[in-house]
Amino acid sequence: MKKTKINKTVFLTGATGNMGWAGFQELYRRKGRFNITLLARPSKKNHRLLKPYENDPSVRIIWGNLMNYDDVLSGVTGADYVLHVGGMVSPQADYYPEKTLEVNVKAAENIVRAILAQPDRDNIRAVYIGSVAQCGDRLPPVHWGRTGDPVYASEYDKYSVSKCIAEKVFADSGLKWWVSLRQSGILYPAIVKKMDPIMFHVPVRGVLEWATIEDSGRLLANVCESSVPDEFWNRFYNIGSGEQYRLTNYEFERILLGALGLDIEKVFEPQWFATRNFHGMWYLDSDVLDGYLHFRENVPADQYFKRLVSRLPWYYSLARLVPAPIVKKFLKPLTEVRDLGSQYWVRHDPDRLAAYYGSMEEYRKIGSWEQVRPGYMEKDMEKALGNGEAFFLNHGYDTSRSIYSLTLSEIERAAEFRGGRFIGPADRIGEKGVLFEWECEHGHRFTASLEYVLLGGGWCSVCDPDSVRTHVTPKNRFIWQVLSGQCLE
């Protein structure tokens, strides 16, 4: 019997995490078309999880660490595709912010370095998984977004900072084939079990277009298929499961808790939730990625949430029997956790209180659920939607054109829209992957590609990424339109 030739080798990081595991399972189902190399930390949990695959000839497991270049090099060597999903994420990222910054940036640098060290580096395709957190606070009326919108971190969000920096490592690396896929919130069964102080960092008036874990796994496998055209690469995309998965955070909590027989307004106090300084958007362009990768299952959202809850252990059904005051008493300590709890800020951390609520005065004005529900902002929502239409933030150039067809004057105007200058070299305009020199509104000189600045929405790498709201001025109309809540010309 003739053996089927295995055509491609895929190196996957983060395979023991939620998205990585879903991607690994989808790739594994396509045995015969893919060899899979995994890099995993040698923990007891990971050994137990991967034990069934240790003797499978289609799977190679490297027990190591993303911070170790030799481990990464071993994984990259011989790979046709590199799927970089691994790294530190919330809630660990919130407890260990500096370590998160170190790990996520170093991992990206190691992977890019390892690919560039390969003799066939121009044949290797690298997929970086970014995050919706890279676009910071996007409350109504600027809650609609697309790639190319301003990239910046919310205050105290080192995870977002790490993802912004790591994404630039890939985009400006000189790799011939790379892509950044910015992941949204992922729906997976264990999400209901995630009881952590950061749940109260999320404004209930905020929005998110969720992605299901199944869709997320499929896209990781589908991006490795030969059907993906060359034009797909060297760009940025938003991951989302589509229009029906666009929810306000209030709706999300109501649906999820409702499935457990709980009422959001009876088990939480409205003051527990921050009113700003998080992230989340309804995507204007997530259909673009599905158009290339065809990863959506397109299950109606209400059916999906029922499926999600049905996978929970039986004892979760007992929650509906517990009186709301008892549930509230159980949850309240989460708001008082040192540094991360919203009520801890009220008593001990005026700076974080200001970042997440505006001020003590604004915090004290929150007296009822009516004040924080999405409906309280209907006028802002109407302003954003217009006659049922979402508005697009201005990117400072004609986005219907290829960035490689733009003239010097058009690029100079785009830089001016960002409060700065394009320095050059002008004779390299039109080439892919070239690093140009720019100047920001504060006179910082930095290098970045047209892809990163115009397609990715990135800007000055010298300005402090932790305090965009304090150093950006109205001169930078590109970012100021988000901070001011209005589209600027």
C-alpha positions in Angstrom: 0.0 0.0 0.0 1.4 3.4 -1.0 2.0 5.8 1.8 0.5 9.3 1.6 3.2 11.8 1.4 3.2 14.4 4.2 3.6 17.7 2.4 4.2 20.3 5.2 5.7 20.6 8.6 4.0 23.0 11.0 5.8 24.4 14.1 3.2 25.4 16.7 3.8 27.3 19.9 1.3 27.5 22.7 -0.3 24.2 21.9 -1.3 23.5 25.5 -3.3 26.8 25.7 -6.9 27.3 24.6 -6.4 28.5 21.1 -3.2 26.5 20.5 -4.8 23.2 21.6 -7.8 23.8 19.3 -5.4 24.5 16.5 -3.3 21.4 17.3 -6.4 19.2 17.3 -7.5 20.5 13.9 -4.1 20.0 12.4 -3.9 16.5 13.9 -7.3 15.6 12.3 -5.6 16.3 9.0 -2.9 13.7 9.5 -1.2 12.8 6.2 -1.0 16.4 5.1 0.9 17.8 8.1 3.8 17.0 10.4 3.4 18.9 13.6 6.2 20.1 15.9 5.2 21.4 19.3 7.2 23.4 21.8 5.8 22.9 25.3 7.1 23.6 28.8 7.9 20.4 30.7 5.2 20.8 33.4 3.3 17.9 34.8 0.1 19.2 33.2 1.7 19.5 29.8 3.3 16.0 30.0 -0.1 14.6 30.9 -1.9 16.4 28.1 0.6 15.5 25.4 1.3 11.9 26.5 -1.1 10.3 23.9 1.0 11.9 21.2 4.5 11.2 22.4 4.9 8.1 20.1 3.0 9.4 17.1 5.3 9.8 14.1 3.4 12.8 12.9 4.0 14.7 16.1 7.3 15.9 17.4 7.3 17.4 20.9 10.1 19.7 22.1 10.1 20.1 25.8 11.5 23.6 26.3 10.8 27.2 26.6 10.1 30.1 24.3 12.7 32.2 26.1 15.4 29.6 25.1 16.6 30.4 21.5 18.0 26.9 21.0 14.6 25.4 21.8 12.9 27.7 19.4 15.5 27.1 16.7 14.9 23.4 17.0 11.2 23.9 16.4 11.7 26.3 13.5 14.3 24.1 11.7 12.5 22.1 9.0 9.2 23.9 9.3 7.2 25.2 6.4 4.8 27.1 8.7 5.4 28.7 12.1 2.3 29.4 14.1 3.2 31.5 17.1 0.3 31.3 19.5 2.3 30.9 22.7 3.0 33.4 25.4 1.7 34.8 28.6 -2.0 35.9 28.6 -4.5 37.1 31.2 -5.0 36.5 34.0 -1.4 35.5 34.6 -0.4 38.6 32.6 -2.1 40.9 35.1 -0.4 39.3 38.1 3.0 39.3 36.4 3.1 42.3 34.0 6.9 42.7 33.7 7.4 39.0 33.1 4.7 39.1 30.5 6.4 41.9 28.7 9.8 40.1 28.8 8.4 36.7 27.7 6.1 37.8 24.9 8.7 40.1 23.3 11.6 37.8 23.7 9.6 34.9 22.3 8.8 36.9 19.1 12.4 37.9 18.8 13.6 34.3 19.1 11.2 33.0 16.5 12.0 35.7 14.0 15.7 35.2 14.6 15.4 31.4 14.1 13.5 31.8 10.8 16.0 34.2 9.5 18.8 31.7 10.4 17.3 29.1 8.0 18.8 28.5 4.6 15.3 28.4 3.1 13.9 31.3 5.2 12.1 32.8 2.2 10.0 29.7 2.0 8.8 29.7 5.6 5.5 31.4 6.4 5.1 32.9 9.9 1.7 33.5 11.6 1.7 35.8 14.6 -1.4 35.8 16.9 -1.9 39.3 18.1 -4.8 40.7 20.2 -7.7 43.0 20.2 -6.0 44.5 23.3 -3.6 46.2 20.9 -6.3 48.8 20.0 -6.9 49.9 23.6 -10.1 51.5 24.9 -12.8 51.7 22.3 -16.0 52.6 24.1 -18.9 54.1 22.1 -19.0 56.1 20.0 -15.8 54.7 18.6 -16.5 51.1 19.3 -16.4 50.0 15.6 -12.9 49.2 14.4 -10.7 47.7 11.7 -7.1 46.9 11.1 -5.1 50.1 10.5 -6.9 51.9 13.4 -4.5 53.3 16.0 -2.5 50.7 17.9 -2.0 51.6 21.6 -2.4 50.1 25.0 -4.8 51.0 27.8 -3.1 52.1 31.0 -1.6 49.4 33.2 -1.9 46.9 30.4 1.5 45.4 30.0 0.0 42.5 28.1 -1.2 44.9 25.4 2.2 46.6 25.3 3.9 43.2 24.9 1.6 42.3 22.0 2.1 45.7 20.3 5.9 45.4 20.5 6.0 41.7 19.5 3.8 42.4 16.4 6.2 45.0 15.2 9.0 42.5 15.6 7.3 40.3 13.0 6.0 43.1 10.7 9.4 44.8 10.5 11.6 41.7 10.6 12.5 41.3 7.0 10.6 38.0 6.8 9.3 37.4 3.3 6.1 35.8 4.5 4.4 36.9 7.7 0.9 37.8 8.9 -0.6 39.1 12.1 -4.0 37.8 13.2 -5.4 39.8 16.1 -7.5 37.5 18.3 -10.6 38.7 20.1 -12.1 37.2 23.2 -12.4 33.4 22.8 -15.5 31.5 23.8 -14.7 28.1 25.3 -16.4 26.0 28.0 -14.0 26.8 30.9 -14.6 30.6 30.5 -17.5 30.3 33.0 -15.0 29.0 35.6 -12.7 32.1 35.2 -13.5 34.0 38.4 -10.8 36.6 38.7 -10.5 40.3 39.7 -10.0 41.3 36.0 -13.6 40.4 35.3 -14.4 43.8 36.8 -11.9 45.6 34.7 -14.4 45.2 31.8 -16.9 48.1 31.4 -20.4 46.6 30.9 -21.0 49.3 28.3 -18.1 48.1 26.3 -18.4 45.8 23.3 -16.6 42.7 21.8 -17.0 40.6 18.7 -16.3 37.2 20.2 -14.5 34.3 18.4 -15.4 30.7 19.2 -12.7 28.2 20.2 -13.7 26.0 17.3 -13.4 28.8 14.7 -10.1 29.8 16.2 -8.7 26.2 15.9 -9.9 25.9 12.3 -8.3 29.2 11.2 -4.9 28.0 12.5 -5.1 24.8 10.4 -6.6 26.6 7.4 -3.9 29.2 7.2 -1.5 26.3 6.5 -3.4 25.1 3.4 -2.1 25.6 -0.1 -5.3 27.4 -1.1 -4.3 30.5 0.8 -3.2 33.0 -1.9 0.1 35.0 -1.7 -1.9 38.3 -1.4 -3.1 37.2 2.0 0.4 37.6 3.5 2.2 40.6 4.9 -0.9 42.1 6.3 -3.0 42.4 9.5 -6.4 40.8 10.2 -9.0 40.8 13.0 -10.3 37.5 14.2 -14.1 37.3 15.0 -16.9 34.8 14.5 -19.1 37.4 12.8 -21.9 39.8 13.3 -24.1 37.6 15.5 -21.2 37.4 18.0 -21.1 41.1 18.5 -22.3 41.7 22.0 -22.1 44.4 24.6 -20.3 43.2 27.7 -23.5 43.6 29.6 -25.3 41.3 27.1 -22.5 38.8 27.4 -22.7 38.6 31.2 -26.4 38.5 31.1 -26.5 35.6 28.6 -23.8 33.6 30.4 -25.1 34.1 33.9 -28.6 33.6 32.7 -27.7 30.2 31.4 -26.7 29.4 35.0 -29.9 30.8 36.4 -28.3 34.0 37.7 -29.1 37.7 37.2 -26.2 40.0 36.6 -27.9 42.9 38.4 -28.5 40.7 41.5 -25.1 39.1 41.9 -23.0 42.1 41.1 -23.0 45.8 42.2 -22.7 48.3 39.3 -19.8 50.1 41.1 -17.7 46.9 40.9 -17.2 47.3 37.1 -14.7 49.8 35.7 -16.2 52.4 33.3 -13.2 52.8 30.9 -9.6 51.8 30.2 -10.1 48.3 28.8 -10.4 47.1 25.2 -12.9 45.6 22.7 -14.4 46.5 19.4 -17.1 45.4 16.9 -15.1 44.6 13.8 -15.8 46.3 10.5 -13.5 43.8 8.8 -13.5 40.4 10.4 -15.3 39.0 7.4 -12.1 39.7 5.4 -10.2 37.0 7.2 -13.0 34.5 6.9 -13.1 35.3 3.2 -9.5 34.0 2.9 -9.5 31.2 5.5 -13.2 30.1 5.6 -13.0 29.1 9.3 -16.4 30.1 10.6 -18.9 27.4 11.7 -21.7 30.0 11.5 -23.6 28.5 14.4 -26.2 31.0 15.7 -24.8 32.7 18.8 -27.8 31.6 21.0 -27.3 28.0 20.1 -23.5 28.3 20.7 -24.0 29.6 24.2 -26.4 26.7 25.0 -23.7 24.3 23.7 -21.1 26.1 25.8 -23.1 25.7 29.0 -24.1 22.1 28.3 -20.4 21.2 28.4 -20.0 22.4 32.0 -19.9 19.9 34.9 -23.3 19.0 36.3 -22.8 20.9 39.6 -22.9 24.3 37.8 -26.6 23.7 37.4 -27.0 24.0 41.1 -26.1 27.7 40.9 -29.7 28.6 40.2 -30.6 27.2 43.6 -28.3 29.5 45.5 -29.8 32.8 46.7 -28.3 35.9 44.9 -27.1 37.6 48.1 -25.0 34.5 48.9 -23.5 34.5 45.4 -22.8 38.2 45.7 -21.1 37.7 49.0 -18.9 35.0 47.4 -17.9 37.3 44.5 -17.2 40.5 46.5 -13.7 39.5 47.7 -12.6 39.4 44.1 -13.1 43.2 44.0 -10.8 43.7 47.0 -7.7 41.8 45.7 -4.5 43.9 46.1 -3.6 46.0 43.0 -6.2 44.3 40.8 -9.5 44.6 42.6 -11.7 47.5 41.6 -12.7 48.2 45.2 -9.1 48.0 46.3 -8.4 51.0 44.0 -11.2 53.0 45.6 -9.5 52.6 49.0 -5.8 52.5 48.2 -4.9 53.4 44.6 -6.1 56.8 43.3 -4.1 56.5 40.1 -5.7 53.3 39.0 -9.1 54.6 40.2 -8.6 57.6 37.9 -7.5 55.3 35.0 -10.5 53.0 35.3 -13.3 55.3 36.5 -12.1 58.8 35.6 -12.0 60.1 39.2 -13.4 59.5 42.7 -16.1 61.9 41.9 -17.2 60.0 38.8 -17.0 56.7 40.7 -19.3 58.0 43.5 -21.9 59.1 40.9 -22.6 55.4 40.0 -25.7 54.8 42.0 -27.7 52.3 39.9 -27.5 49.7 37.1 -29.4 52.1 34.9 -26.4 54.4 34.8 -24.0 51.7 33.5 -26.2 49.7 31.2 -25.5 50.1 27.5 -28.9 51.7 27.0 -27.7 54.6 29.0 -25.5 55.6 26.1 -28.1 55.3 23.3 -27.4 58.8 22.1 -23.7 58.0 21.7 -24.6 54.7 20.0 -26.9 56.5 17.5 -24.2 59.0 16.9 -21.7 56.2 16.1 -24.1 54.2 13.9 -25.6 57.1 12.0 -28.6 55.8 10.0 -27.7 52.2 10.9 -24.2 52.7 9.5 -21.0 52.5 11.5 -18.4 55.1 10.7 -14.8 54.4 9.8 -11.9 56.1 11.6 -9.8 58.2 9.2 -6.4 56.6 8.5 -5.0 59.6 6.8 -4.7 58.2 3.4 -6.9 56.5 0.7 -7.4 53.0 2.2 -8.9 51.7 -1.0 -5.5 52.0 -2.6 -2.6 49.6 -2.2 0.0 51.2 0.1 2.6 50.3 -2.6 0.9 52.7 -5.0 1.0 55.7 -2.8 3.1 58.7 -3.8 5.6 60.5 -1.6 3.1 63.4 -1.0 0.4 61.0 0.1 2.7 59.3 2.6 3.9 62.7 3.9 0.2 63.6 4.4 -0.4 60.4 6.3 2.6 61.2 8.6 1.3 64.7 9.1 -2.1 63.3 10.1 -0.2 61.4 12.8 1.4 64.7 14.0 4.8 63.8 12.5 6.9 63.6 9.4 8.0 61.0 6.9 11.8 61.2 6.4 12.5 58.5 3.9 14.3 57.2 1.9 11.8 58.3 -0.7 13.4 56.3 -3.5 12.3 53.0 -1.7 8.6 53.9 -1.7 6.6 51.1 -3.4 8.9 48.3 -2.2 7.6 45.7 0.3 9.1 45.4 3.8 11.3 48.5 3.7 12.0 50.2 7.0 11.6 53.9 6.6 12.5 56.7 9.0 9.7 58.8 10.6 9.4 61.5 13.2 6.6 61.8 15.8 5.0 64.9 17.2 7.5 65.0 20.0 10.5 64.8 17.7 11.4 61.2 18.3 13.0 59.5 15.3 12.1 55.9 14.7 12.0 53.3 11.9 9.0 51.4 10.7 7.6 49.9 7.5 4.7 51.2 5.6 3.0 47.9 6.4 3.3 48.5 10.1 2.3 52.2 10.1 -0.5 52.2 7.5 -1.9 48.7 7.5 -1.2 47.9 11.1 -1.9 51.3 12.7 1.4 51.4 14.5 3.4 54.6 15.2 6.2 55.9 17.3 8.2 53.1 19.1 10.1 55.6 21.2 7.1 57.2 23.0 6.1 55.5 26.2 3.5 52.8 25.2 2.1 52.8 28.8 0.8 56.3 28.7 -0.6 57.2 25.3 -3.4 59.3 26.8 -0.8 61.6 28.5 1.6 62.1 25.6 -0.7 62.2 22.5 -1.9 65.7 21.6 -4.6 66.9 19.1 -1.7 67.4 16.7 -1.8 63.6 16.2 -5.3 63.5 14.7 -4.9 59.8 13.9 -4.9 58.7 17.6 -6.8 61.8 18.9 -9.9 60.8 17.0 -10.1 57.7 19.2 -9.4 59.6 22.5 -11.8 62.4 21.6 -14.5 60.0 20.3 -15.0 61.6 16.9 -13.7 60.9 13.3 -11.3 63.7 12.2 -10.5 64.9 8.7 
